[in-house]
Amino acid sequence: MRTDTTTLANWGNYPVATAHVHTPADADELPGFVQQQAHILARGNGRCYGDAALADDVLNMLPLNRILDFDAASGQIRCEAGVLLSDIIQVAVPQGWFFHVTPGIKQITLGGAIACDVHGKNHPSKGCFSRWLTSFVLLNGSGERVLCTKTVNADLFWQTCGGMGWTGIVLEATLQLMPVSSVMMRQTAVRAPHLEAVFRAFAENEQSSYAAGWVDCLSTGAAFGRGVVFLAEHETAADPEMPLVYPEKKVKNVPFFAPSWILNPLSIRLHNQIIFSRADVGERLVDMDAYFYPLDRVRNWNRLYGRRGLVQYQFCLPEKHAFDGIRRALETIRAGADTPFLTVLKRHGVRPAEAVHSFPVHGYSLALDFPRTRSVFDLVRRLDDLVWSLEGKIYLAKDACSRPVMGRVDPNGFGENKFCSLLKMRLLNSSYEYSRRTS
């Protein structure tokens, strides 16, 4: 086991922590090592945003990245937890398989997808990542390997899915994939002139397999909350016998941190106008990589926010409060000095009762990427108050500075604190607040 002391940050580049990073040569080193540690946290590729994958001692899972077994007839794949979704794509898509559920980036680990119970643009029909997870092997604090399925150690299975790594270390997992016959998607873009029209586009296209919307946070008057909703279906191949080739594109790179003044209301307003006016309204074919992973086409795009980094605020509201709540959230943002560069709206279906830590609730979520400023923390507190009053919650995988109660997760429900992140420490230190505000 190699140990290095270094500074770590997640994708938002805030906060930054000094950590002991322990890198194993193979999985056989882990049981004895975990037994000896007072505190440890498994860390994947660090593509969450806040302090979720940060701790004083982290276990680097990236070397444990083997694909252990793939049944091309059934679409079941078994991998070590450090494998990237992009690695699975390279093996599975040529054989006619893809994820039932995928987040908007593919450079995350399988273990990270489980820990955050990631969702995608098809939550109403396909749910979260955990729905398609067959089993996983968890290393507990005693160094024991525990098999978890939806019927064997089921409580531990569901505590781990969305449990932010606090139940143990996922060593390997088996996932059910979805058959596809083409690498193309039939995308339909609906340009909506105001917020009500954005919501109407979601409602009128609720049978669409995939749907996600972009919202203009700077628009005012009759155009308040305008946006574009992108719908999509998997294309059916004309010749099902044709081999599939996943589209590999040349990736652009942001080689250095941009000056902090680059993202300002004027430049963001121009950016929003370009998105709205250039949206290809109507139906067209796009490849899977362009539809599911547009951000992966620019390496280190987080550097556009400068060295101070970014704060992503993602919240979900029940359907009965969604339109009014998101309207009020946009008004709250407009009244302040901070402007999000990117705003994404998604619709969500009913959450299974057993998926106790999954982020989505039946309603809508809004994700907002803010350049980190001194004033953004006050804005987050005001958004927290609004979201809480409307029975909403935030996504812990994105949280950098919200009140810990906002995730609606009780940290005391995870037993021992051997597996502990900076995020969990914030929650534990606020356990009184959690009990008081949820009673």
VODORO-302241 format. One line per field, with one value per residue (C-alpha): x, y negated, z. Coordinates in steps of 0.25 Angstrom, whole numbers. Layout:
REM residues N
c1 (X/...);
c2 (Y/...);
c3 (Z/...);
//
This chain:
REM residues 439
c1 (0/6/3/4/0/-6/-16/-30/-42/-54/-59/-63/-49/-56/-53/-38/-33/-20/-21/-13/-16/-14/-13/-14/-7/-19/-31/-24/-17/-30/-36/-24/-22/-37/-36/-24/-31/-38/-45/-44/-52/-53/-50/-52/-49/-53/-64/-74/-74/-73/-67/-74/-61/-51/-46/-33/-30/-35/-34/-31/-40/-35/-25/-36/-42/-43/-55/-57/-68/-77/-88/-91/-104/-111/-104/-99/-85/-77/-66/-57/-62/-51/-55/-60/-73/-65/-58/-71/-76/-64/-66/-82/-86/-79/-87/-100/-102/-103/-106/-121/-117/-105/-102/-97/-82/-76/-63/-68/-65/-75/-73/-76/-89/-93/-89/-97/-108/-107/-119/-120/-130/-140/-143/-158/-157/-144/-141/-127/-115/-118/-130/-121/-111/-111/-101/-88/-78/-76/-63/-68/-60/-56/-49/-60/-66/-81/-90/-101/-113/-128/-131/-118/-113/-124/-124/-109/-111/-120/-112/-100/-108/-107/-100/-88/-78/-82/-85/-72/-64/-70/-60/-68/-82/-91/-99/-111/-109/-119/-119/-117/-116/-110/-101/-110/-121/-133/-133/-145/-142/-154/-151/-160/-162/-164/-164/-178/-175/-163/-172/-182/-172/-168/-183/-187/-175/-176/-175/-162/-151/-141/-144/-135/-136/-127/-133/-128/-127/-125/-137/-148/-162/-170/-157/-155/-150/-149/-142/-140/-145/-137/-144/-138/-141/-131/-130/-133/-122/-127/-117/-117/-105/-96/-85/-87/-75/-76/-73/-60/-57/-45/-46/-43/-36/-36/-21/-21/-30/-38/-37/-49/-55/-58/-71/-79/-94/-90/-83/-93/-105/-98/-96/-110/-115/-106/-112/-126/-125/-117/-124/-128/-143/-149/-144/-130/-120/-109/-99/-100/-88/-93/-106/-102/-88/-87/-78/-68/-64/-56/-46/-44/-56/-57/-45/-54/-59/-45/-36/-47/-55/-70/-82/-93/-106/-116/-129/-142/-156/-169/-177/-188/-178/-169/-173/-176/-163/-154/-160/-157/-143/-140/-146/-137/-125/-129/-130/-115/-101/-98/-102/-101/-94/-101/-115/-122/-136/-140/-153/-153/-163/-167/-156/-157/-159/-146/-137/-136/-124/-127/-127/-139/-153/-166/-165/-154/-139/-131/-116/-109/-94/-89/-75/-70/-71/-73/-87/-91/-91/-102/-110/-109/-114/-126/-129/-128/-139/-147/-145/-147/-160/-165/-162/-150/-136/-122/-113/-101/-92/-92/-93/-81/-88/-102/-107/-105/-119/-123/-120/-130/-120/-118/-103/-105/-113/-100/-94/-79/-72/-60/-64/-65/-64/-63/-78/-82/-74/-82/-95/-90/-87/-101/-109/-116/-121/-125/-134/-140/-144/-149/-157);
c2 (0/-13/-26/-40/-53/-63/-73/-68/-75/-70/-75/-88/-91/-95/-92/-87/-78/-72/-57/-44/-36/-21/-14/1/11/20/23/34/22/16/25/24/9/5/13/4/-9/-18/-26/-23/-27/-20/-31/-29/-39/-51/-56/-60/-74/-78/-71/-57/-49/-57/-52/-52/-38/-33/-20/-22/-12/-15/-4/6/5/18/23/37/43/39/48/42/51/46/32/34/29/30/20/15/3/-6/-4/-16/-16/-20/-7/1/-7/-3/12/12/3/11/24/16/12/-2/-7/-7/-19/-28/-42/-53/-49/-36/-39/-34/-20/-9/-10/-25/-23/-13/-23/-34/-26/-34/-37/-42/-48/-36/-35/-35/-22/-16/-21/-22/-14/-5/1/8/12/27/29/24/28/19/18/15/9/22/26/36/37/36/40/30/32/27/40/44/33/24/14/12/12/0/-7/-7/-12/-27/-25/-33/-22/-22/-7/-2/0/6/16/21/20/27/18/21/14/10/15/5/7/-7/-18/-28/-36/-43/-56/-66/-80/-89/-104/-109/-124/-125/-116/-112/-107/-99/-91/-89/-83/-73/-70/-68/-59/-51/-38/-42/-32/-44/-58/-69/-84/-97/-109/-123/-129/-144/-145/-155/-160/-151/-143/-139/-125/-122/-110/-98/-84/-73/-60/-47/-32/-22/-20/-6/-1/2/14/20/29/17/16/4/-6/-16/-30/-35/-50/-58/-64/-79/-83/-96/-96/-106/-113/-124/-138/-139/-151/-143/-138/-150/-154/-160/-148/-138/-146/-145/-130/-128/-136/-127/-114/-119/-124/-113/-101/-92/-92/-79/-65/-61/-50/-51/-41/-35/-42/-56/-54/-47/-53/-67/-72/-61/-67/-78/-73/-81/-90/-93/-102/-112/-116/-120/-116/-119/-108/-106/-103/-94/-95/-84/-82/-74/-78/-70/-72/-80/-91/-89/-100/-111/-107/-107/-121/-126/-120/-128/-140/-139/-137/-149/-158/-155/-157/-143/-137/-122/-119/-106/-102/-88/-84/-70/-63/-51/-39/-32/-28/-13/-12/-4/-14/-22/-30/-33/-48/-49/-51/-51/-65/-73/-76/-88/-88/-102/-104/-117/-123/-123/-137/-142/-145/-131/-125/-135/-132/-117/-119/-127/-115/-105/-112/-112/-98/-93/-101/-94/-80/-79/-74/-75/-65/-62/-58/-73/-80/-89/-99/-96/-93/-79/-76/-79/-65/-59/-48/-45/-41/-34/-23/-17/-11/-12/-24/-17/-21/-36/-48/-63/-63/-53/-61/-73/-65/-58/-72/-76/-64/-72/-81/-69/-64/-77/-81/-67/-65);
c3 (0/-4/4/-1/6/-4/-6/-12/-17/-25/-38/-32/-28/-14/-3/-4/7/11/11/13/0/1/-13/-13/-22/-22/-14/-6/2/6/18/27/23/26/40/44/40/50/39/24/11/-2/-13/-28/-39/-31/-40/-29/-26/-11/0/-2/-6/3/16/24/19/6/-1/-16/-23/-37/-38/-36/-50/-56/-63/-57/-66/-77/-82/-96/-97/-84/-83/-69/-66/-53/-50/-39/-33/-39/-53/-60/-67/-80/-79/-78/-90/-98/-95/-95/-107/-118/-112/-113/-98/-91/-77/-73/-65/-67/-61/-70/-69/-72/-65/-51/-45/-43/-28/-29/-37/-26/-14/-20/-26/-39/-48/-62/-72/-71/-56/-58/-66/-61/-47/-41/-43/-32/-39/-49/-39/-37/-26/-20/-10/2/10/25/36/41/28/24/10/10/-2/-4/-13/-12/-5/2/13/6/17/15/0/1/12/2/-10/-9/5/0/4/19/20/15/2/-10/-16/-28/-34/-44/-53/-63/-76/-86/-101/-112/-127/-131/-125/-130/-123/-129/-122/-122/-117/-112/-110/-99/-98/-83/-70/-72/-86/-81/-71/-81/-91/-80/-77/-92/-94/-82/-90/-96/-91/-88/-85/-79/-80/-80/-73/-75/-61/-67/-75/-70/-73/-82/-85/-70/-69/-84/-88/-97/-94/-101/-103/-108/-112/-116/-131/-136/-146/-160/-160/-146/-151/-153/-142/-133/-132/-120/-125/-121/-123/-121/-107/-105/-93/-84/-81/-69/-60/-66/-60/-50/-57/-70/-65/-62/-64/-78/-83/-77/-83/-97/-94/-91/-103/-112/-106/-107/-121/-127/-122/-133/-132/-137/-139/-143/-141/-131/-126/-111/-107/-111/-104/-91/-89/-95/-84/-86/-99/-92/-82/-70/-73/-58/-60/-67/-53/-49/-37/-27/-33/-34/-25/-31/-24/-28/-21/-24/-20/-20/-32/-24/-21/-33/-43/-32/-24/-37/-41/-27/-27/-40/-34/-22/-32/-40/-28/-24/-30/-33/-47/-51/-63/-65/-61/-64/-61/-60/-57/-47/-44/-32/-23/-18/-3/-1/-8/5/1/-14/-17/-26/-21/-30/-36/-42/-39/-43/-44/-43/-46/-39/-39/-25/-19/-5/-7/-13/1/6/-7/-4/10/4/-6/6/13/1/-3/12/13/0/5/-4/-2/-8/-15/-5/-17/-21/-8/-3/6/9/23/26/29/14/9/19/23/37/39/51/43/38/50/52/47/41/27/29/19/22/18/28/39/36/37/50/56/52/57/67/56/48/60/63/48/45/57);
//
